Amino acid sequence: MEDFGANLKHFRTEKGFSQEAFAGKIGVHVTNLSKYERNISVPSLEIAEKMADALDMSLDELVYGQQNEKARVRIADNELLNLFNKSQQLPDDQKKTVKDLLSAFLLKANLKQQLI
């Protein structure tokens, strides 16, 4: 939830709301909204739901951000990112197999690194 304030500010400004207008729309004082955006204070669940509704998004997206964008930022290898995205379309049993293979590979690589 460390990115909540940044997410809130980003989505609010992206939708064209000033702090004053958005605070009025969700029923909080502008000072409180400012504290939420600076991660000084955390809104109640009720207020967070009002924020998500006003921004026309899910509460999950407001709290955690757009996962695809976060993945793109964190995964620099586009081919690997595409493979992860494609694997999400697989049935659950095949996803488990992909996860098991990846876990086994990473475990082996980690053990090799520790032996060096």
Sequence and secondary structure as in RCSB ss.txt:
>XXXX:A:sequence
MEDFGANLKHFRTEKGFSQEAFAGKIGVHVTNLSKYERNISVPSLEIAEKMADALDMSLDELVYGQQNEKARVRI
ADNELLNLFNKSQQLPDDQKKTVKDLLSAFLLKANLKQQLI
>XXXX:A:secstr
 TTHHHHHHHHHHHTT  HHHHHHHHT  HHHHHHHHTTSS   HHHHHHHHHHTTS HHHHHH  HHHHHHHH 
  HHHHHHHHHHTTS HHHHHHHHHHHHHHHHHHHHHHHH 
